[in-house]
Amino acid sequence: MANIVKEEYAIEINVNVNITFVGSKNGTMLDYSNVLCKRWLFFYDEKGETVQFRNIIFNSYFTENTYTPLITATSYYNNNLYMKFDNCTFQNHNYYIFEFDVSCTYTKHLDPSFVFTNCNFYNNTEKIVNAINNHDKVVYPTLYECLMIKWDHCNFINNNSLFYIDHTKLLFNECYFSGMQKDTDEYNPAIFINSDSGYDFVEIKNSKFEDIHANSLYPLINAKTLILDIENTIFSNCHTAYGFLFDITNKFNDQGYIKIRNSTFINNDTIFSGSDCKINIVDSKFSNIISNSNFPAISYSKNSIINISNTEFNNLQ
């Protein structure tokens, strides 16, 4: 049986069995009403236990305390844990929502530990996920396999600085993004994803980004060595005051690369900034890309290698 401890501002659950929270068919709302409320802390026994939320609407979480997100999942020894969200909605939160914190050097499994299916994220003012792998000092190129998060058929509308990742793999499939802005964290230099560990992996498939007009001097993705794999995805009418969508620098090692396949970029800012990248673009379309400066319309990634095949370019300025 799970051990539940009620702290002043937290509900602590030591997870040693599978746990499921189920709402009604049309969704059960947990309304925090922007008042100081209890957060959820899950500590796993690392034996493959699963915590699952279904049909829950989380509304208007707020806290005055630092580093106290709504839901925290922690594993001290490995990544043999699971947390799943099905048909859940997270809306109107004024503090960041998730903290995923594992300590792992070698993965115990190759499927994602954290999975979101048919979930919605609306009007959240701070980031959605802070994901950190507190690994040993020895760093391995595939360390991101220890902390994998999958988003399947999810909507992200009017959110700010969505993800901070550290030795993490993000997988997006059939997701929709619109209306991003910068959050209030002065140390977070990105609108969509901030990655500075040097060992992160982001895969985006069958998704759409549109109508993003970020007024901060930051890109959608800021990374220091990143594997970025984009396939069958549309970027339409995406702009930042920074003037670039992706700012990626292979600073720490040579394992980072960017692949774009069967994707469309239309009415956007310059796509790439940074340096020392390996970029491969195949079967894609770029049109109405307008640079807001004297930089090239597609890439201002210095000392980079760009391979392009079977790709169309129209109205680049």
C-alpha positions as CSV (number, residue, x, y, z in Angstrom):
1,M,0.0,0.0,0.0
2,A,1.3,3.5,-0.8
3,N,2.3,5.6,2.1
4,I,0.8,9.1,2.0
5,V,2.1,11.9,4.2
6,K,0.3,15.2,4.4
7,E,2.8,18.1,4.8
8,E,1.8,21.7,5.3
9,Y,2.2,22.5,1.6
10,A,2.6,19.0,0.1
11,I,1.1,15.6,-0.2
12,E,4.0,13.1,-0.1
13,I,3.4,9.6,-1.6
14,N,6.0,6.9,-1.4
15,V,5.2,4.8,-4.4
16,N,5.6,1.1,-3.8
17,V,2.5,-0.1,-5.7
18,N,0.7,1.0,-8.8
19,I,-1.6,4.0,-8.2
20,T,-4.3,5.4,-10.5
21,F,-6.4,8.6,-10.1
22,V,-9.5,8.5,-12.3
23,G,-11.9,11.4,-12.9
24,S,-15.3,11.3,-14.5
25,K,-15.8,10.8,-18.3
26,N,-16.1,14.5,-18.9
27,G,-13.2,15.4,-16.6
28,T,-13.0,16.0,-12.8
29,M,-11.6,19.4,-11.9
30,L,-9.0,20.1,-9.2
31,D,-9.4,23.8,-8.9
32,Y,-6.6,25.5,-6.9
33,S,-8.2,29.0,-7.5
34,N,-4.7,30.7,-7.4
35,V,-4.5,30.3,-3.6
36,L,-1.7,28.6,-1.7
37,C,-2.4,24.9,-2.0
38,K,-0.8,21.5,-1.5
39,R,1.5,20.1,-4.2
40,W,2.0,16.4,-5.1
41,L,5.4,14.7,-4.3
42,F,5.9,11.1,-5.6
43,F,9.0,9.2,-4.3
44,Y,9.4,5.9,-6.2
45,D,10.8,2.6,-4.9
46,E,12.3,2.1,-8.4
47,K,10.7,-1.3,-9.0
48,G,8.7,-0.4,-12.0
49,E,5.7,1.2,-10.3
50,T,3.3,3.3,-12.3
51,V,1.3,6.4,-11.2
52,Q,-1.5,7.2,-13.6
53,F,-3.9,10.2,-13.9
54,R,-7.0,9.9,-16.1
55,N,-9.6,12.5,-17.0
56,I,-8.3,15.1,-14.4
57,I,-8.4,18.9,-15.0
58,F,-5.8,20.8,-13.0
59,N,-6.7,24.4,-12.8
60,S,-5.0,27.6,-11.4
61,Y,-2.1,26.3,-9.3
62,F,-0.2,28.9,-7.4
63,T,2.6,29.0,-4.8
64,E,4.7,31.6,-3.1
65,N,7.5,29.2,-2.5
66,T,10.5,28.7,-4.8
67,Y,11.0,25.3,-6.6
68,T,7.6,23.9,-5.6
69,P,5.9,22.8,-8.8
70,L,2.5,21.2,-8.8
71,I,3.7,17.6,-9.4
72,T,7.2,16.2,-8.6
73,A,8.3,12.7,-9.4
74,T,11.7,11.6,-7.9
75,S,13.8,8.6,-8.1
76,Y,17.1,8.4,-6.2
77,Y,18.8,5.4,-7.8
78,N,17.5,4.6,-11.3
79,N,14.8,5.3,-13.8
80,N,12.7,2.2,-13.2
81,L,9.5,4.2,-12.7
82,Y,6.5,5.3,-14.7
83,M,4.0,8.2,-14.6
84,K,1.2,8.5,-17.2
85,F,-1.4,11.2,-17.9
86,D,-4.4,10.3,-20.1
87,N,-7.0,12.9,-21.2
88,C,-5.8,15.4,-18.6
89,T,-5.9,19.2,-18.9
90,F,-3.5,21.7,-17.2
91,Q,-4.7,25.3,-17.4
92,N,-4.2,28.8,-15.9
93,H,-1.3,27.8,-13.7
94,N,1.0,30.6,-12.3
95,Y,3.9,28.4,-11.4
96,Y,5.6,25.6,-13.3
97,I,3.8,22.3,-13.3
98,F,6.2,19.4,-13.3
99,E,9.6,18.5,-11.9
100,F,10.9,15.1,-13.1
101,D,14.1,14.3,-11.1
102,V,15.9,11.0,-11.6
103,S,19.4,9.8,-10.7
104,C,20.5,7.4,-13.4
105,T,23.6,6.5,-15.4
106,Y,22.4,3.4,-17.2
107,T,18.7,3.1,-18.2
108,K,16.7,0.2,-16.9
109,H,14.3,0.3,-19.9
110,L,14.1,1.9,-23.3
111,D,10.4,3.1,-23.2
112,P,9.5,6.5,-21.8
113,S,9.1,6.8,-18.1
114,F,6.7,9.8,-18.4
115,V,3.9,9.7,-21.0
116,F,1.2,12.2,-21.8
117,T,-1.6,11.1,-24.1
118,N,-4.5,13.3,-25.4
119,C,-3.6,16.1,-22.9
120,N,-4.1,19.8,-23.1
121,F,-2.1,22.7,-21.8
122,Y,-3.7,26.1,-21.8
123,N,-2.7,29.6,-20.6
124,N,0.1,28.6,-18.2
125,T,2.4,31.5,-17.4
126,E,5.5,29.5,-16.3
127,K,7.3,26.5,-17.8
128,I,5.5,23.1,-18.0
129,V,8.4,20.7,-17.3
130,N,11.7,20.9,-15.5
131,A,13.5,17.6,-16.2
132,I,16.8,16.8,-14.6
133,N,19.0,13.6,-14.5
134,N,21.2,13.8,-11.4
135,H,23.7,11.3,-12.9
136,D,27.1,10.3,-11.7
137,K,30.0,12.4,-12.7
138,V,30.8,10.1,-15.6
139,V,28.7,11.2,-18.6
140,Y,27.7,8.8,-21.5
141,P,26.5,10.0,-24.9
142,T,23.1,8.2,-24.6
143,L,22.5,9.4,-21.0
144,Y,19.3,11.0,-22.2
145,E,17.7,7.5,-22.4
146,C,17.5,7.5,-18.6
147,L,14.9,10.3,-18.7
148,M,12.5,10.0,-21.6
149,I,9.2,12.0,-21.8
150,K,6.6,11.3,-24.5
151,W,3.8,13.6,-25.6
152,D,1.2,12.0,-27.9
153,H,-1.7,13.9,-29.4
154,C,-1.3,16.9,-27.0
155,N,-2.2,20.6,-27.4
156,F,-0.1,23.5,-26.1
157,I,-1.9,26.8,-26.5
158,N,-0.7,30.1,-24.9
159,N,2.0,28.8,-22.7
160,N,5.4,30.3,-21.7
161,S,8.9,28.7,-22.0
162,L,7.6,25.2,-22.0
163,F,10.6,22.9,-21.3
164,Y,13.9,22.9,-19.4
165,I,15.8,19.7,-20.0
166,D,19.0,18.3,-18.6
167,H,20.2,14.9,-20.0
168,T,16.7,14.2,-21.3
169,K,14.9,12.9,-24.4
170,L,11.6,14.5,-25.4
171,L,9.4,12.8,-28.0
172,F,6.4,14.7,-29.5
173,N,3.9,13.0,-31.9
174,E,0.8,14.6,-33.3
175,C,1.1,17.6,-31.1
176,Y,-0.1,21.2,-31.7
177,F,1.7,24.4,-30.5
178,S,0.5,28.0,-30.7
179,G,0.9,31.3,-28.8
180,M,4.2,30.8,-26.9
181,Q,5.9,33.5,-24.9
182,K,8.8,33.8,-22.5
183,D,8.3,33.0,-18.8
184,T,9.5,35.1,-15.9
185,D,12.7,33.0,-15.2
186,E,15.6,35.4,-16.1
187,Y,17.9,32.3,-16.4
188,N,15.8,30.6,-19.0
189,P,16.9,31.7,-22.5
190,A,14.2,30.0,-24.6
191,I,10.6,30.1,-25.6
192,F,10.0,26.4,-26.3
193,I,13.0,24.3,-25.1
194,N,16.1,25.2,-23.2
195,S,18.9,22.6,-23.2
196,D,22.3,23.2,-21.9
197,S,23.6,19.8,-20.7
198,G,25.2,18.9,-24.0
199,Y,23.4,15.5,-24.0
200,D,19.8,16.0,-24.9
201,F,17.6,14.6,-27.6
202,V,14.4,16.2,-29.0
203,E,12.2,14.3,-31.6
204,I,9.2,16.1,-33.2
205,K,7.0,14.2,-35.5
206,N,3.7,14.8,-37.3
207,S,3.2,18.1,-35.4
208,K,2.3,21.7,-36.1
209,F,3.6,25.0,-34.7
210,E,1.7,28.1,-35.8
211,D,0.9,31.7,-34.9
212,I,3.8,32.2,-32.5
213,H,4.7,35.8,-32.0
214,A,7.2,35.8,-29.1
215,N,8.2,39.4,-28.0
216,S,11.3,38.4,-26.1
217,L,14.9,38.3,-27.4
218,Y,15.1,34.5,-27.2
219,P,14.7,31.7,-29.8
220,L,12.2,28.9,-29.7
221,I,15.0,26.4,-28.9
222,N,18.2,27.3,-27.2
223,A,20.8,24.4,-26.9
224,K,24.4,23.6,-26.3
225,T,24.8,20.4,-28.3
226,L,21.5,18.8,-29.1
227,I,20.1,16.0,-31.3
228,L,17.1,17.5,-33.0
229,D,15.0,15.3,-35.2
230,I,12.0,16.9,-37.0
231,E,9.8,14.9,-39.3
232,N,6.5,15.6,-41.1
233,T,6.0,18.8,-39.1
234,I,4.8,22.3,-40.0
235,F,6.1,25.6,-38.7
236,S,3.8,28.4,-39.9
237,N,3.9,32.1,-39.0
238,C,6.4,31.6,-36.2
239,H,8.4,34.7,-35.1
240,T,10.5,35.8,-32.1
241,A,12.0,39.2,-31.4
242,Y,15.4,37.3,-31.4
243,G,15.0,36.8,-35.2
244,F,15.8,33.1,-35.2
245,L,13.8,30.0,-34.4
246,F,16.6,27.6,-33.3
247,D,19.9,28.7,-31.7
248,I,22.0,25.6,-31.3
249,T,25.8,25.4,-30.6
250,N,27.7,22.1,-30.5
251,K,29.8,23.3,-27.6
252,F,30.6,20.2,-25.5
253,N,31.0,17.3,-28.0
254,D,30.4,16.3,-31.6
255,Q,27.4,14.0,-31.1
256,G,24.8,16.7,-31.8
257,Y,23.1,17.0,-35.1
258,I,19.9,18.3,-36.7
259,K,17.7,16.3,-39.1
260,I,14.7,17.8,-40.9
261,R,12.6,15.5,-43.1
262,N,9.4,16.0,-45.0
263,S,8.6,19.2,-43.2
264,T,7.3,22.7,-44.1
265,F,8.5,26.1,-42.9
266,I,6.3,29.0,-44.1
267,N,6.2,32.7,-43.1
268,N,8.8,32.3,-40.4
269,D,12.0,34.0,-39.1
270,T,15.4,32.7,-40.0
271,I,15.6,29.1,-39.0
272,F,19.1,28.5,-37.6
273,S,21.6,30.4,-35.5
274,G,24.5,29.1,-33.5
275,S,27.7,27.3,-34.6
276,D,29.4,24.0,-35.3
277,C,26.2,22.1,-36.3
278,K,25.7,19.2,-38.6
279,I,22.4,19.9,-40.4
280,N,20.6,17.5,-42.8
281,I,17.5,18.7,-44.7
282,V,15.6,16.3,-46.9
283,D,12.2,16.4,-48.8
284,S,11.2,19.7,-47.2
285,K,9.8,23.1,-48.2
286,F,10.8,26.6,-47.1
287,S,8.8,29.6,-48.3
288,N,8.3,33.2,-47.3
289,I,11.3,33.1,-44.8
290,I,12.2,36.7,-44.1
291,S,15.3,37.7,-42.2
292,N,14.9,40.7,-39.9
293,S,18.6,41.5,-40.2
294,N,21.4,41.1,-42.7
295,F,21.7,37.4,-41.9
296,P,20.7,34.7,-44.4
297,A,17.1,33.6,-44.5
298,I,17.7,29.9,-43.7
299,S,20.8,29.7,-41.5
300,Y,23.4,31.8,-39.7
301,S,25.0,28.8,-38.0
302,K,28.7,29.5,-38.2
303,N,31.3,26.7,-38.9
304,S,28.4,24.3,-39.7
305,I,27.9,21.6,-42.3
306,I,24.5,21.7,-44.1
307,N,23.4,19.0,-46.5
308,I,20.2,19.6,-48.4
309,S,18.4,17.3,-50.9
310,N,15.1,17.3,-52.7
311,T,14.0,20.5,-51.0
312,E,12.1,23.5,-52.3
313,F,12.9,27.2,-51.5
314,N,10.6,30.0,-52.4
315,N,10.6,33.8,-51.6
316,L,13.5,33.9,-49.2
317,Q,14.4,37.4,-48.2
